[in-house]
């Protein structure tokens, strides 16, 4: 893809693109999209709290707290990345661009609520709650798992459909990359509904497979923008 730098505004002119992209915007969008992947270790960090005997165990809560911090980072980075791209994508379609910010905020809200359930369970553990609190702790963890499916299963599909359409029309990225985001949202929808109907488990390989295209799209998007900002 041919690049042409404007000395006055430090703009990256992308071949066939309808909208100029500044290096600063490209770097910010790329960086914060990459940072949305920092919560991957929570798959392992949260394993103690999913143990049925967690409340009465001597499990180290630091891993769970670190996982919570990583998830909060993802929530904030998702909002920031959509705001950064809004400065460019609003020139293509302001309504869809605002919709992307709104969907990111909804996603972030579910993450904040979800980790609040985990922190409540951690508090019960830290305060030495008795066996009578075991059902409450299990309920808090179940609530987290359910809202996780909504916030990080259903909402990312909405995000990527909106973003994919905006990127496809504006040609800020290769259209093949934008299509991965649009098409990849539908397997994620299927995975979400399969989970809520009890067909598969949230941690099953099929659930992970349903999110593969979306993960490839968002990670590739982050790398693409970072490269173009150099």
C-alpha positions as CSV (number, residue, x, y, z in Angstrom):
1,X,0.0,0.0,0.0
2,X,1.4,3.3,-1.0
3,X,2.0,6.0,1.6
4,X,2.4,9.7,1.1
5,X,3.3,11.9,4.0
6,X,2.0,15.4,4.3
7,X,4.7,17.6,6.0
8,X,2.2,20.1,7.2
9,X,-0.2,17.8,9.1
10,X,1.8,14.6,9.4
11,X,-0.9,12.7,7.6
12,X,-0.7,9.2,6.2
13,X,-2.4,9.1,2.9
14,X,-3.5,5.6,2.2
15,X,-4.1,4.5,-1.3
16,X,-7.9,4.3,-2.1
17,X,-8.7,5.6,1.3
18,X,-11.4,8.3,1.5
19,X,-10.1,9.7,4.8
20,X,-6.6,10.8,5.8
21,X,-5.2,9.2,8.9
22,X,-2.6,11.0,11.2
23,X,0.3,9.1,12.5
24,X,-0.7,10.1,16.1
25,X,-4.2,8.7,15.6
26,X,-2.8,5.5,14.0
27,X,-0.4,5.0,16.9
28,X,-3.0,5.6,19.6
29,X,-5.6,3.3,18.0
30,X,-3.0,0.6,17.4
31,X,-1.6,0.8,20.9
32,X,-4.9,0.6,22.7
33,X,-6.2,-2.2,20.5
34,X,-3.2,-4.3,21.4
35,X,-3.7,-3.5,25.1
36,X,-7.2,-5.0,24.9
37,X,-5.4,-8.4,24.9
38,X,-3.8,-8.0,28.3
39,X,-6.6,-9.9,30.0
40,X,-5.7,-13.2,28.4
41,X,-3.9,-14.4,31.5
42,X,-7.2,-14.2,33.5
43,X,-8.0,-17.7,32.1
44,X,-5.3,-18.9,34.6
45,X,-5.5,-16.2,37.2
46,X,-9.1,-16.8,38.0
47,X,-8.8,-20.6,38.3
48,X,-8.7,-20.5,42.2
49,X,-12.0,-18.6,42.5
50,X,-13.7,-21.2,40.3
51,X,-12.7,-23.9,42.7
52,X,-15.8,-25.1,44.5
53,X,-13.9,-25.1,47.8
54,X,-12.4,-21.6,47.2
55,X,-14.1,-19.9,50.2
56,X,-12.7,-22.3,52.7
57,X,-9.3,-22.7,51.0
58,X,-6.1,-20.8,51.6
59,X,-5.9,-19.6,47.9
60,X,-3.9,-16.5,47.2
61,X,-6.3,-13.7,46.2
62,X,-3.6,-11.7,44.6
63,X,-3.9,-13.6,41.3
64,X,-7.6,-12.7,41.2
65,X,-7.0,-9.1,42.0
66,X,-4.4,-8.9,39.2
67,X,-6.9,-10.4,36.8
68,X,-9.4,-7.8,37.8
69,X,-6.9,-5.0,37.1
70,X,-6.2,-6.5,33.7
71,X,-9.9,-6.7,32.9
72,X,-10.4,-3.1,33.9
73,X,-7.5,-2.1,31.7
74,X,-9.2,-3.8,28.8
75,X,-12.5,-2.0,29.5
76,X,-10.8,1.4,29.5
77,X,-8.6,0.7,26.5
78,X,-11.7,-0.4,24.5
79,X,-13.4,2.9,25.2
80,X,-10.2,4.9,24.5
81,X,-9.6,3.2,21.2
82,X,-13.1,3.9,19.9
83,X,-12.8,7.5,20.9
84,X,-9.5,7.9,19.1
85,X,-10.9,6.3,15.9
86,X,-14.1,8.4,16.2
87,X,-12.0,11.5,15.2
88,X,-11.5,9.8,11.8
89,X,-14.4,7.5,11.3
90,X,-17.0,10.2,12.0
91,X,-16.1,11.6,8.6
92,X,-17.4,8.4,7.1
93,X,-20.5,7.9,9.2
94,X,-21.0,9.8,12.4
95,X,-23.9,7.7,13.6
96,X,-22.1,4.4,13.3
97,X,-19.0,5.9,14.8
98,X,-20.9,7.1,17.9
99,X,-22.6,3.7,18.0
100,X,-19.2,2.1,18.2
101,X,-18.3,4.3,21.2
102,X,-21.6,3.4,22.8
103,X,-21.2,-0.3,22.3
104,X,-17.7,-0.1,23.8
105,X,-19.1,1.7,26.8
106,X,-21.7,-1.0,27.3
107,X,-19.0,-3.7,27.0
108,X,-16.9,-1.8,29.5
109,X,-19.8,-1.5,31.9
110,X,-20.4,-5.3,31.8
111,X,-16.7,-5.8,32.6
112,X,-16.9,-3.4,35.6
113,X,-20.0,-5.2,37.0
114,X,-18.5,-8.6,36.4
115,X,-15.3,-7.9,38.2
116,X,-17.3,-6.4,41.1
117,X,-18.8,-9.8,41.6
118,X,-15.4,-11.4,41.8
119,X,-14.1,-8.7,44.2
120,X,-17.2,-9.4,46.4
121,X,-16.2,-13.1,46.5
122,X,-12.6,-12.2,47.3
123,X,-13.8,-10.0,50.2
124,X,-15.8,-13.0,51.7
125,X,-12.7,-15.1,51.4
126,X,-10.4,-12.5,53.0
127,X,-12.8,-12.0,55.9
128,X,-12.9,-15.7,56.7
129,X,-16.6,-16.3,55.8
130,X,-18.1,-19.5,57.1
131,X,-19.6,-22.4,55.2
132,X,-23.0,-20.7,55.2
133,X,-21.6,-18.2,52.6
134,X,-20.5,-20.9,50.2
135,X,-23.7,-20.6,48.1
136,X,-23.3,-16.8,47.9
137,X,-19.7,-17.1,46.7
138,X,-20.7,-19.6,44.1
139,X,-23.5,-17.4,43.0
140,X,-21.2,-14.4,42.6
141,X,-18.8,-16.5,40.4
142,X,-21.7,-17.7,38.3
143,X,-22.9,-14.1,37.8
144,X,-19.4,-13.2,36.7
145,X,-19.3,-16.0,34.2
146,X,-22.7,-15.1,32.8
147,X,-22.0,-11.4,32.4
148,X,-18.6,-12.3,30.9
149,X,-20.5,-14.1,28.1
150,X,-22.5,-11.0,27.4
151,X,-19.7,-8.4,27.8
152,X,-16.9,-10.3,26.1
153,X,-18.9,-12.7,23.9
154,X,-21.9,-10.8,22.6
155,X,-20.8,-7.1,22.7
156,X,-17.5,-7.6,20.9
157,X,-19.5,-9.0,18.0
158,X,-21.5,-5.8,17.9
159,X,-18.3,-3.7,18.1
160,X,-16.6,-5.5,15.2
161,X,-19.7,-5.3,12.9
162,X,-19.8,-1.5,13.4
163,X,-16.1,-1.1,13.2
164,X,-15.8,-3.5,10.2
165,X,-18.4,-1.6,8.2
166,X,-16.8,1.8,9.0
167,X,-13.3,0.5,8.0
168,X,-14.6,-1.2,4.9
169,X,-16.3,1.9,3.6
170,X,-13.6,4.3,4.5
171,X,-10.8,2.0,3.4
172,X,-8.6,3.0,6.3
173,X,-7.4,-0.6,6.3
174,X,-7.4,-3.3,3.5
175,X,-10.9,-4.4,2.9
176,X,-10.0,-8.0,3.4
177,X,-9.1,-7.1,7.0
178,X,-12.3,-5.2,7.5
179,X,-14.3,-8.2,6.2
180,X,-12.6,-10.5,8.8
181,X,-14.1,-8.3,11.5
182,X,-17.6,-8.3,9.9
183,X,-17.7,-12.0,9.1
184,X,-16.0,-13.0,12.4
185,X,-18.8,-11.5,14.4
186,X,-21.3,-14.1,13.4
187,X,-19.4,-17.2,14.7
188,X,-19.0,-15.2,18.0
189,X,-22.8,-14.7,18.0
190,X,-23.2,-18.4,17.5
191,X,-20.8,-19.2,20.3
192,X,-22.6,-16.8,22.7
193,X,-26.0,-18.3,22.0
194,X,-24.6,-21.9,22.3
195,X,-23.2,-20.9,25.8
196,X,-26.4,-19.3,27.1
197,X,-28.5,-22.2,25.9
198,X,-26.2,-24.7,27.6
199,X,-25.0,-26.4,24.4
200,X,-21.3,-25.7,25.2
201,X,-19.3,-24.5,28.2
202,X,-17.8,-21.0,28.4
203,X,-14.4,-22.5,28.7
204,X,-14.8,-25.1,26.0
205,X,-12.6,-25.2,22.9
206,X,-15.7,-24.5,20.7
207,X,-16.2,-21.2,22.6
208,X,-12.6,-20.2,22.0
209,X,-12.9,-21.2,18.3
210,X,-16.0,-19.0,17.9
211,X,-13.9,-16.0,19.0
212,X,-10.9,-16.7,16.8
213,X,-11.7,-14.5,13.8
214,X,-12.6,-11.6,16.1
215,X,-9.4,-12.0,18.0
216,X,-7.4,-12.1,14.7
217,X,-9.2,-9.1,13.4
218,X,-8.6,-6.9,16.5
219,X,-5.0,-8.0,17.0
220,X,-4.2,-7.5,13.3
221,X,-5.9,-4.1,13.3
222,X,-3.7,-3.0,16.2
223,X,-0.5,-4.2,14.5
224,X,-1.6,-2.6,11.2
225,X,-2.2,0.8,12.8
226,X,1.1,0.6,14.7
227,X,3.0,-0.2,11.6
228,X,1.4,2.7,9.7
229,X,2.3,5.1,12.5
230,X,6.0,4.5,12.0
